Amino acid sequence: MNLADIAGRLPIPDEVRSRLPLPERQIAVVRLEGVISASGGMRRTGISLERLESPLKKAFGLPGLQAVALAINSPGGAPTQSALVADRIRGLAAEKGVPVIAFCEDVAASGGYWLACAADEIIAHPTSLVGSIGVVSGGFGLDEAIERYGIERRLYTAGENKARLDPFRPEDPDDVAWLRGELEELHRLFTDWVRERRGDRLSDDEAKAFSGEVWTGGRAKELGLVDGLGTLRGVLSERWPKAKIVPVSSSKGLASRLLGQGSSTAFGPAAALGPDLVPEALRALEERATWARFGL
C-alpha cells in the first residue's frame, strides 16, 4: 500500500488532504461466472452471495475507484441468489457512488441477465447470448418405473400439500396448476426488475424481449436489453485510459485448496472423501445440463 492509499483511509482534514498525492485511479473487475446457486457441500464453484460478498466488498473498497466492471458468464440458476447478489451490488454502488458496468461474455442468460441488470450499463459481445427472461422448472415422472420393478412407495406427510410434484406418484393436475402459478409469479418479478433497471431503454416489443428467448448481442441491443457492443478491456481502456484495471477475486485458504474447492469438476480430490461423491456428481450433471441449454 502506497502513501496515497494510506491517506485515503485516514481521517485527514480537507486542507491537508488536498496537498497529498491522489490515489491511483483504478477500475475493479469482478467475475460472475458459473451457475447461480446457494453454496453448499464441498464444491464452491458458481455464483452465490456467500461466495461473492468478499470480492464485492474488496472491489468497491479500492482507493481511487473509478468504476466497477462485472464480467458475467452465467446461464442462470436460483432466482433468490440472483436477486440477493444483484441487490448487494446496487447497495455497494449507491454507498460508494461509482458506476457499474456489466460485460456479457459467452452467456448472460436468465439469472445471469438478472445480474447484468444490476449494472448501470450493459455491454455485450456480438456473439454473446443474452436474455432468456423466463423461468423454467423440470423433473421426472418415475411412478411407472417403480411399478414395473415392484417397488412400493411409502410416503407419510402432515399437511395435504406437503408432497406436491412427488416424482414417484402420477402427476396431479392441481400440482401442475400450482407450479404454473409459482413460475408466473417469478416471471413477473423478473420482468419488473428488468423494467426497473432498463427503463425506457427497452424496445416497445416487450412481449418478444420477455418471451424467454435468448438473443445474440446485436439482437439484444435492438431490444434494449444491452446498451452497446464491445469487450471489457476495449471499453474500459477507451473510457479510462489512465486507470489501472484490477481483477478482484476471493482468496482461498489452505484447506480449501487441499480439498479441491473451486475445481471445475466434482471428480477431484474431494471426490475421494466418500459420502459427498454422489450429490456432487449429480450437481455437476445438473450444472452441465444448464450450460447445455445454450449450446455451451
C-alpha positions in Angstrom: 0.0 0.0 0.0 1.5 3.4 -1.0 1.2 6.8 0.7 -1.8 7.8 -1.3 -3.7 4.7 -0.4 -3.0 5.2 3.3 -4.0 8.8 3.1 -7.3 7.9 1.5 -8.2 5.7 4.5 -7.3 8.2 7.3 -9.5 10.9 8.8 -7.3 13.8 7.5 -8.6 17.4 7.3 -9.5 18.5 3.8 -6.9 21.3 3.7 -4.2 18.7 4.4 -5.6 16.1 2.2 -5.6 18.5 -0.8 -1.8 18.7 -0.6 -1.3 14.9 -0.6 -0.8 12.8 -3.8 -4.1 11.5 -5.2 -4.6 7.7 -5.1 -4.0 5.8 -8.3 -7.1 5.6 -10.5 -8.4 2.0 -10.5 -11.2 0.0 -12.1 -12.2 -3.1 -10.2 -13.2 -6.2 -12.3 -15.3 -8.9 -10.5 -16.0 -12.2 -12.3 -19.6 -13.6 -12.0 -19.1 -17.0 -13.6 -21.0 -20.2 -13.4 -24.4 -21.5 -12.4 -26.1 -19.4 -9.7 -27.0 -21.4 -6.6 -26.8 -21.3 -2.8 -23.3 -22.5 -1.9 -23.1 -25.8 0.0 -21.2 -29.0 0.1 -17.6 -29.2 -0.7 -17.6 -27.6 -4.2 -17.6 -23.8 -4.0 -17.9 -23.0 -7.7 -20.5 -20.9 -9.3 -22.3 -17.7 -8.1 -23.8 -17.1 -4.7 -24.0 -14.2 -2.3 -21.8 -16.0 0.2 -19.0 -16.5 -2.4 -19.2 -13.0 -3.7 -19.5 -11.0 -0.5 -15.8 -10.7 0.0 -14.7 -9.9 -3.6 -17.6 -7.4 -4.0 -16.5 -5.6 -0.8 -12.9 -5.6 -2.0 -13.9 -4.2 -5.4 -16.0 -1.4 -4.1 -13.3 -0.6 -1.4 -10.4 0.1 -3.8 -8.8 3.5 -3.4 -9.1 5.8 -6.4 -12.0 3.7 -7.7 -13.5 5.0 -11.0 -15.9 2.2 -11.8 -16.7 -1.5 -11.1 -16.9 -3.9 -14.0 -18.8 -7.1 -13.8 -17.5 -9.9 -16.2 -20.6 -12.1 -16.5 -20.6 -15.6 -17.9 -23.6 -17.4 -16.4 -26.5 -19.5 -17.8 -28.6 -18.6 -14.8 -29.8 -20.6 -11.8 -31.5 -19.9 -8.5 -33.8 -16.8 -8.6 -33.2 -15.8 -5.0 -29.4 -15.9 -5.2 -29.7 -13.9 -8.4 -31.7 -11.2 -6.6 -29.5 -11.2 -3.5 -26.3 -10.7 -5.4 -27.9 -8.0 -7.6 -29.2 -6.2 -4.5 -25.8 -6.3 -2.9 -24.2 -4.8 -6.0 -26.7 -2.0 -6.1 -26.2 -1.3 -2.3 -22.5 -1.0 -2.6 -22.7 1.1 -5.8 -25.0 3.6 -4.0 -22.8 3.6 -0.9 -19.6 4.3 -2.9 -21.2 6.4 -5.7 -19.4 4.7 -8.6 -20.8 3.5 -11.9 -21.2 -0.3 -12.5 -20.8 -1.7 -16.0 -21.7 -5.3 -16.9 -19.9 -7.1 -19.7 -21.6 -10.2 -21.1 -19.2 -12.8 -22.2 -20.3 -16.2 -23.6 -23.7 -16.1 -22.0 -25.6 -13.8 -19.6 -29.0 -15.6 -19.6 -31.8 -16.0 -17.2 -30.3 -15.3 -13.7 -27.1 -14.3 -15.5 -29.1 -11.5 -17.1 -30.7 -10.6 -13.8 -27.2 -10.0 -12.5 -26.3 -7.9 -15.6 -29.3 -5.6 -14.8 -27.6 -4.7 -11.5 -25.2 -2.6 -13.6 -25.9 0.9 -14.8 -24.8 -0.1 -18.3 -24.6 -3.4 -20.1 -22.1 -4.2 -22.8 -22.2 -7.5 -24.8 -20.0 -9.0 -27.5 -21.8 -9.5 -30.8 -21.6 -13.3 -30.2 -22.8 -13.2 -26.6 -26.0 -15.0 -25.7 -28.2 -12.6 -23.7 -31.7 -12.7 -22.2 -33.7 -15.8 -21.5 -36.0 -13.7 -19.4 -38.2 -16.5 -18.1 -38.4 -19.3 -15.5 -38.1 -23.0 -16.0 -38.8 -26.0 -13.8 -38.2 -29.6 -14.7 -38.3 -33.1 -13.3 -39.1 -36.7 -13.9 -42.1 -39.0 -13.6 -41.0 -42.3 -12.1 -44.3 -43.8 -11.0 -44.5 -46.3 -13.8 -40.8 -47.2 -13.3 -41.2 -48.2 -9.7 -44.4 -50.1 -10.5 -42.5 -52.1 -13.2 -39.9 -53.2 -10.8 -42.3 -53.9 -8.0 -41.2 -51.1 -5.7 -43.7 -49.8 -3.2 -43.6 -46.1 -2.5 -44.1 -45.2 1.2 -44.6 -41.5 1.9 -46.0 -40.0 5.1 -46.9 -36.3 5.5 -48.7 -33.9 7.8 -50.3 -31.3 5.5 -52.2 -32.1 2.4 -49.9 -30.2 0.1 -46.6 -31.3 1.6 -45.6 -33.7 -1.1 -46.6 -31.8 -4.3 -45.0 -33.0 -7.5 -43.7 -36.2 -6.0 -41.9 -37.9 -9.0 -42.9 -41.3 -7.7 -46.7 -40.6 -7.9 -48.8 -39.9 -11.0 -48.9 -36.3 -12.0 -51.7 -34.3 -10.2 -53.3 -31.5 -12.3 -53.7 -29.5 -9.1 -50.0 -29.7 -8.5 -49.2 -28.6 -12.1 -51.6 -25.6 -11.8 -49.9 -24.6 -8.5 -46.5 -24.9 -10.1 -47.5 -22.8 -13.1 -48.7 -20.1 -10.7 -45.4 -20.1 -9.0 -43.5 -19.8 -12.3 -45.7 -17.0 -13.5 -45.1 -15.0 -10.3 -41.3 -15.5 -10.6 -41.5 -14.4 -14.2 -43.4 -11.2 -13.2 -40.8 -10.4 -10.6 -38.1 -10.9 -13.2 -39.7 -8.6 -15.8 -40.4 -6.0 -13.1 -36.7 -6.0 -12.2 -35.7 -5.6 -15.9 -38.2 -2.7 -16.4 -36.9 -1.0 -13.2 -33.3 -1.2 -14.3 -33.6 -0.8 -18.1 -36.4 1.8 -18.1 -37.1 3.5 -21.4 -34.0 1.8 -22.9 -36.2 -1.3 -23.6 -37.8 -1.5 -27.0 -41.6 -1.3 -27.4 -41.7 -5.0 -28.2 -41.6 -6.2 -24.5 -43.5 -9.4 -25.4 -40.6 -10.5 -27.5 -38.0 -9.4 -25.0 -39.7 -11.2 -22.1 -40.6 -14.3 -24.0 -37.8 -16.4 -22.5 -35.9 -16.4 -25.8 -32.1 -15.9 -25.8 -30.5 -13.4 -28.2 -27.1 -12.6 -29.7 -25.5 -9.4 -28.6 -26.6 -7.4 -31.6 -30.2 -8.5 -31.4 -30.2 -7.9 -27.6 -29.1 -4.3 -28.4 -32.0 -3.8 -30.8 -34.4 -5.0 -28.0 -32.8 -2.6 -25.5 -31.5 -5.5 -23.3 -27.9 -4.2 -23.7 -26.5 -0.7 -24.3 -23.7 -1.4 -26.6 -21.3 -3.9 -28.1 -17.6 -4.4 -27.2 -15.2 -6.0 -24.9 -14.2 -5.3 -21.3 -10.6 -4.3 -22.0 -11.6 -2.3 -25.0 -14.4 -0.3 -23.4 -12.5 0.4 -20.1 -9.3 1.4 -21.8 -11.1 3.8 -24.0 -13.1 5.5 -21.2 -10.4 5.5 -18.5 -7.1 5.3 -20.4 -5.1 6.2 -17.3 -6.8 3.9 -14.9 -5.4 0.6 -13.7 -7.7 -2.4 -14.3 -7.7 -4.6 -11.2 -9.2 -8.1 -11.2 -10.7 -8.9 -7.7 -11.3 -12.4 -6.5 -12.0 -14.2 -3.3 -9.0 -15.6 -1.6 -8.9 -19.3 -0.8 -7.3 -20.8 2.3 -5.1 -23.8 2.5 -7.9 -26.2 3.5 -9.9 -25.0 0.5 -7.1 -25.6 -1.9 -6.3 -29.1 -0.4 -9.9 -30.2 -0.8 -10.1 -29.0 -4.4 -12.8 -26.4 -3.7 -13.3 -24.2 -6.7 -12.4 -27.0 -9.1 -14.4 -27.2 -12.3 -15.2 -30.8 -11.8 -16.8 -32.9 -9.0 -14.3 -35.7 -9.6 -11.2 -34.1 -7.9 -9.5 -34.7 -4.6 -12.8 -34.0 -2.8 -14.5 -36.9 -4.6 -12.3 -39.4 -2.7 -13.9 -38.4 0.6 -16.8 -40.8 0.1 -20.3 -39.7 1.1 -20.2 -36.4 -0.9 -19.4 -38.1 -4.2 -23.0 -38.8 -5.3 -24.5 -35.4 -4.6 -21.5 -33.7 -6.0 -21.7 -35.8 -9.2 -25.4 -35.0 -9.5 -24.8 -31.3 -9.0 -22.1 -31.4 -11.7 -24.6 -33.1 -14.1 -27.2 -30.5 -13.3 -24.8 -27.7 -14.0 -23.7 -29.3 -17.2 -27.3 -29.5 -18.4 -27.8 -25.8 -17.5 -24.9 -24.8 -19.7 -26.0 -27.2 -22.5 -29.3 -25.3 -22.9 -27.3 -22.6 -24.6 -25.1 -24.9 -26.7 -22.1 -24.4 -24.4 
